[in-house]
């Protein structure tokens, strides 16, 4: 999710979370990955 990037991140033109500022407050720009692994018994 890039919605937490500061407003100064001009390479991201998408939506931002409410309250995100030009420099602060902001969130991480890391995108987590989730997966479910199934192993044989």
CORHULIN-V850010 format. One record per helix or strand of 2 or more residues. SS is the DSSP state (a for helix, b for strand). FROM is the first residue (numbers start at 1). TO is the last residue. If there is no record, write none. Layout:
SS;FROM;TO + SS;FROM;TO
//
This chain:
none
//
